[in-house]
């Protein structure tokens, strides 16, 4: 749970380096003033200010670290050295302090860059290993079914009735579609992980995209009930990718919902977003799993669900690429996955 909270916070600070730098510098100055007033320790003040430079260097790029170093060195000279509240940066001691601050910024920035490169390489290696393991396991089941079905059909063709032939062909077709969907998700997951997902935006009606998505399911009645507001503005989206994202969520809901129970889809507008609420009546999602279900290769019930752990992560990556959000919401029964996509200003 701690790592799942820390990762988003780290990403947030890295995406807002100016805000993070300002917060760290202000906290360092006030903490230093507090220690200087009550303890009078110049060394402690100096260490706190240098620690602030380290924190900025670890989270932001080198330019922010150098700015923090100059700012903290200047603040130390102006606020905490005699004569107070005067800026004199030409003494040897002041020049040495500034040099030390800059060296701390340079060294920490280089170490942080090295760590990030190594972390990225490790994540890519882990992704490749996960993909290899997933491919070796998850491709084998549908392929074995297809091969076995077609082999049976070939060897016993004269002895099989028309209904048996149809059943075998339908089984092979269903596994073929399952295999295609798995490969498509695997391809998109790889692109998302490496930042290589490219797409063009076109104006589209989300209700029509939803209807095309439902038509992709093999069964004539896939137990999906739609409730939609009558007047909905069009969106600027890549229809094929949004269709795949919705399909993944619906497929997951149908998989975990009892065959006698429907999956409900609510399409409505909320402020400047269009929402698609997809709710099933299955076992639901434990609070501890609400973030984990969107991680690559994560499975809620690995021994029984037979999934690849790709559908929801790929869906979330596609939705986020459209500046939207995908989340698991609290409901009394079953689970509810909410897709939210932004309405363009000209369509508001």
N, C-alpha and C positions, 0 to 999 in steps of 0.2 A: 504494500500500500504506500509506503514512504517513497519508493522509486517512482511509482505511477504519478505521485503528486509533484515530486521534484523535477521530473522531465518536462512537463508543461511549463513550470515556472521558469526553468532554464531557457526554454525556447522563447518565452515571453520576453525575458530580459534581453536576450540576444537580438530580438526583433525590435526592441525599443532601447538602443544603446544610449541615446541622449538622456532619456528619462532615468535610466539606471545610473549613469555617470553622475547626474545631478543629485540623485538621492544619496548615493554613496558619499559624495563630497560634502554634502550638507551634514549628514550624520557624523562624518569624521571630524568636521570643524566643531560641531556642538559637543561631541564627546571629548575632544581635546580641550575645549574651553572649560568643560566641567572638571576634568582632571587637573588642569592648570590652576583652576581657582581653589580646589579643595586639597590637592596634593602638591602642587607646585613642581611637578616632575617634568622637566624639559625632555628628557629621554623618552618617557612614556608618551608624551605628545608627539614626538618625532616618529616613534614606532607606529602609532595609530594612523598618522597621516600617510606613512609609507605603506601600511597595510591597506589603506583605501586605494592606493595606486595599484597594488597587487590585485585587489578585487576587480577593479576596472579592467586591468590587463587580461585577467582570466576570462571575463565575460564579453569584452568588446575587442575591437581591433586595435592595432598599435597607435593609430592617430588619437583615439580617445585616451589611451594610456599616457601618451606624451603630454596631452593637454592636462590630464589629471596631475601628472608629475610637476609641471610648471605651476599649475594652480596651487597645489599643496605646498610646494617650496616657497612660493610667494606669500601664501597665507601664513606659513610658519614664520617667515621673516617679518611680516607686518604685524602679526597678532601676538607672537610668543617669544620674540627676542627683543632685547633692549637695544635702543630705545623703542618702547612700544608704539604701535600705530604710526610707524614711519617705515618707508620702504628703502632699504639700503642693500643693494645686491652686489656691491663691488668689493666688499671685504673677502679675504681668502676663505674664511669659514662659510660665508654665505654662498660663495661659488662652489665650494665643496659639497654643501648641502644640496644645491640644485643639481650638481653632477650625480650625486648618489641617487636622488629621486629619478633622474633620467635613466641611470643604469638599472635601477629596479624596474622601471617601466619597460626598458628594452629587453632585459633578461626574461622577465615574466611573460612578455608578449611572445617572444620566440619559443619559450617552453610551452605556452598555451597553444600556439599554432602547431607545434610538433605533436602535442597530445591530441589535438583535434584531427590531424591527419592520420595518426595511428588509430584513433577511435573510429574514423570513417572507414579505414581499411579493414579493421576488425569487424565492423558491422557488415561490410560488403562480403567478407569471407563467411560470416555467420549466415548471411542471406543465401549465399551460394550453396552452403551445406544444407540449409533448410530446404531449399528448392530441390536439391538432388534427392534428399531423403523423401520429400513429399512426392516428387515425380515417381521415384522407384516404388512407392507404396500405392499412391492414389491412381496412377495410370494403369497399374496392373489389374485392378478389380474390373473396371469396365472393359478393358481389352480382353481379359480372360472370358468374360461373359459373352462378348461379341464373337470371339473366336469359337467358343463352345457352342453357341447358338447356331452360327453359320455352318459349323462342322456337322452338327446334328441334322440340320436342314439338308445338307448335301448328301449325307450318307443314307438318310431314311426318307428321302423325298417321296418315293413311290408308296411308302407305307403310311404316310401321315395324312390325316384328314385335312380338309380345307381350313377348318377352325384352328387346328394345331399349327398349320403353316403360318396362318395369320398371327397367331400368338407368338411364335418364334420370331417372325419378322418384326412385329411390334416391339418385342423385347430388345432385339438388336438395335432397332432405331432409337429406342429410349436411351440405351447405353451410349449410343453414338452421340446423341444430343448432350448427354451428361459429360462425355469426354470433351466435346467441343467447348462447352461452357467452362469446364475446368481449365483447359488450355488457354482460353480467352482471359480468364481471371489471372492465370499465372503470368501471362504476357503483360497485362496491365499492372499487376503487382510489381513486376520487375521494372517497368517504366517509371512507376510512381516512386519506387525506392531510389532510383538513380536520377530523378528529376527530368526524365526524358519524355514525359507525357505532353504531347503537343496537340492542340485542337483549335478549330475555328468556331466562333459563336454566331448563331443565327437565331432570328426570332422564331419562337415555337410556342404552341399551345400545350401546356402541361397536361391537360386532360387527354388530348390526343396521344401524347407520348405515353401516358399511363395505359390507354386502351391498346396501343401497339405492344406494350410490354406484356400485358396479360395474354394477348393473342399468341405469344411465344410459348406458352405452356402447352404441353402435349395433350392434356385432357381437355375435353370440350367444356366442362364446367369445373374450373380449378378452385372452387369454394371461396372465391373472392367476391366480397360485396363492396361496392363503391358508393360513397356519399360525397357529393361535390357541391360547392356553392355554384350558383348558376352563372354569375359574372366574375370571371377571373382574367386579370391582365396577362398578356403574353410575356414570355421571358426571353432573355438573350442567353442561350445555352447551346451546348453541343448535344443535339438530341440523341445521337447514338450512344454517347457515354452516359447520359442521364438515364436512358432506357436500360442500359446494363446495370447501373447502380440500383435502380428500382427493382429490376429483375432479381438481383442478388438478395435484396432485403425480403422481397415477396417469397422467393424460393426458400429462404431460411425460415420464414414464418410458417409456410406450408409444411416444411419438414418437421418443425417442433410442435405443430398444432395437431390435435386429434383429428382423424379423418372425418369424424362426424360433426366437427365444428368449423364454422367459417372463419376466414381471415378478413377483417374489416379494414377498408382503406378510406380515410377521410381526407379530402382535398379542400383546403380553405385558405383564406388570406388572414394573416396576422401582422398588423402594422405594415412594415415595408418588406415583408417576406411572404412567400407562398409555402405552405406547409403540407406535407404528406405524412399523415399518421397511419402507420401500419401496425395493427394489433392482432395478435393471435390469442388463443385461449389455452395455451400449453402450460408447462410447469413454471414459466417465468424465468427471470434473470436475477440471480442473487446480487445484492448491492455491491459485493466485492468484485463482481464480474462485469460491472457496467462499463468499465473502461477496457478491461482485458479482452472482451469479445471483439474489439476493433483492432486487435494486434494480429500481425501476420501469423498464420499457422496455429492460432489459438483455437482450441475446441472445448466447448462446454462439457461434453461427455465423450472423451476420446475413445472409450471402449465400445460405444454403441452408436454414435451418431453417423459415423462413416463419412463425415465431411472432410474437406481439405483445409478448412481454416483460412480460406481466401476471400469468400464472398463479401462479408461485412467490411474487412479492411480495405478491399478494393473499392467498395461502394463509398466508404468514408473518404478515401483519397480523391475520388472523382468529385464528390460533393464539395470538399474543401477547395479543390482546384477551381470550382465555380464560385468561390467566396461564400459558400453556404455552410451548413452544419449538419451533422448526423449524430444522434444521441439516443440513448436508452432512457425512457421516462418511467416514472413510478405509476403503476396502475394496480387496481385491486386484484385483478385476475390476469394471468398470462403475461405477455410482454408487449411493450409498445415501442417501436423504433420510429423516431421522428426525423424526417428529412425537411430541411428548410433551405429555400433558395431565394436570393435577393431579387426584388423587383427593380428593374431599371428606372431611373428617375423620369424619363420621358413617358413611361407607362403608368406612373403613379396617378 
